[in-house]
């Protein structure tokens, strides 16, 4: 069952083509990219020269250096072709871009659909004084980037497409500007704290920070007669220790190096982090400034903020850490900490709650509200699935072992998975919760990656109620909450029918009046007309 506000049936006008508006000329990218690509080409050729001229390579193969040169030259050639074939222009109705030599591609974004004009710059762009401009509409299929424009042109384009007028708040959200442009008054909400560096170091994937560069260094040192893997094997003494002890020793060395690498990466990207509330031409803005070598400034129009989200993966939850993002219309939440919606890096939960209370002003913080527990049937359902899954796997592995396809004891893998799935089921149930606090609804869910969402009632545009057969027998329901902000919908799973109806009534009483009566009477009474 789905309920929501009806949308008018409009007929989209035909998509324009590059032949429209012949009086408006097409613009080129910055010619400085040519010089950048020439320098890049010279640097890419250096490994190949070393492989062919300097090294006569009796000591080892030279192909890793040749491959590195080929990759660099190919990337440079593609960058040059992109510069030669890319044109863009801004008309009164849209922003257009054409690219491609053999196959021409035309993309455009209507100006009333532009939701962000971001800019980024790698080291080579910064040295040349250019920026990569990302023009977003909230949809990946219509968004595109211009690589690259001069800093002045990029700022002029941003101001043209994202005017900072107080009467047009819906045209500004999560944009990255070329530099700090604070208002006359700033309220500091959060600053960089040294303990944050320690919080970023804990990750089960920290070993990958070392593994990738180590293998790259191994292949690059081979032409010089240095076998890094053989050197590590001699230090570890693989023949004497065996596989498992050697693996444990390597991990004992790699993980600390990975933790250090994560800490250095965080310091480089988040040094001097500041989250402030300021004003830009008459309207409030949440402004983030951060970075050491490469600074980044992100503006978020506070009039478009609809809520806030805490994300707590399992390891972070045990350490009491969380990542904080705002829920904003016209701006999708990204999976990583560098997305424009992220207002805080990984910090302690009490710090995140304090910042959330200052971001969501005007009433008590909804994230402090006690959450209602879901019915026991939700736990039973998860335990049943957690028991049945390993049982099926165990049976299949046992049959394969009896037919000599797999070893006889392969079925022990399925048995060993039972405790893991049962614990995951319990964690999933304990993570469930919901509440109504002032003008916000709060939803929490997730076993491995728990998320807590506080969303304004006015951001809810409809409700979707779904019941499986077990849920119908247990009088439970899963509620989906559509919204134009953030992830576009949020889910409240396995609530009791009474809890779900009270949740909907408390959040949107007018919208609920259109269908709650019919749902409560089992369809015996017609819903009042909208």
Number of C-alpha atoms within 10 A of each C-alpha: 10 11 16 16 11 9 6 6 6 6 6 6 6 6 7 13 11 16 7 9 11 8 7 10 12 15 12 16 21 19 14 15 22 16 11 17 20 14 13 16 18 14 14 22 18 14 22 21 14 15 20 14 9 10 16 14 16 10 12 15 19 24 18 19 24 21 14 18 22 16 14 18 19 14 16 21 15 12 16 16 14 17 22 16 16 21 19 19 16 20 13 8 11 16 18 21 20 17 18 15 12 7 7 10 13 16 18 24 21 15 19 13 16 23 25 26 24 24 28 19 21 11 10 15 20 14 10 16 17 26 26 19 27 21 24 22 22 16 13 8 11 15 17 19 14 21 22 25 23 22 21 13 16 23 19 12 17 23 13 12 20 22 15 18 13 12 10 11 17 17 21 26 28 30 25 24 20 20 13 16 14 16 15 8 10 15 11 14 17 19 16 17 12 10 10 17 22 15 21 21 20 19 14 11 12 19 21 13 17 20 14 10 10 14 13 11 14 16 20 22 18 19 22 17 13 16 17 17 13 11 11 12 14 11 10 17 13 15 10 9 12 11 11 10 14 18 13 11 13 15 14 12 12 18 22 16 16 23 22 20 17 24 18 15 15 20 20 16 17 23 21 15 22 20 22 20 22 21 20 17 11 12 16 17 26 25 28 24 22 22 17 14 10 15 19 21 23 26 26 24 23 23 16 22 25 23 25 26 25 21 20 24 17 16 14 22 16 9 15 15 23 25 22 25 24 31 27 26 26 25 29 20 20 14 9 11 16 13 15 25 28 22 25 25 23 21 22 18 19 12 15 23 18 15 18 26 19 17 20 19 9 8 12 14 20 25 25 13 15 13 16 14 15 20 18 13 19 23 18 14 16 19 19 12 14 21 16 14 14 22 17 12 17 21 14 15 22 21 16 16 16 14 11 10 10 14 13 15 11 17 21 13 14 18 15 12 17 18 13 12 19 18 14 18 23 17 19 20 26 17 21 26 20 26 22 22 23 15 15 23 23 25 24 23 22 20 19 15 15 20 20 21 24 27 29 21 21 12 21 23 17 19 20 16 18 15 18 11 9 12 19 13 10 18 16 25 25 19 24 17 20 19 21 17 22 24 15 16 16 18 16 19 25 27 26 21 22 12 19 20 20 15 20 22 15 19 23 17 14 12 19 20 16 16 21 20 17 15 15 13 11 10 12 10 12 13 15 11 7 10
